[in-house]
Amino acid sequence: MSKRFSVTLPDTVFDQLEALAENQGRTTANLAAYLIEVGVRNIKVEPLPTEKEKNK
């Protein structure tokens, strides 16, 4: 299941994201979702606090 939420970015970051998305033939939202997913996977070395509580 997918969820939606809003993110506020500085203009410079949005402009860079928009340019990257255009270069890759993606929408800005699609690239942002992909980058968030990859970022979360890369930093998820330790279980999140909510996951630690579930395993107790």
Steps between C-alpha positions, in 0.01 A plus 500: 500500500626848421455808719503867404639796693631849433861614518627857503838549333720803456467645149856403411446136596173484310663653193776238511246221549294629210807515272608147597149368439485664159839353406376154599162533330313472832256720680639698791271316741611160369868584541440641849317182604782286360770702677314485832455123468869446417609732779289323760626160388862619516480643854287222644795318658340481844130434554294813541385574859145391415630169364709440814186539713310248284770238556484521883 
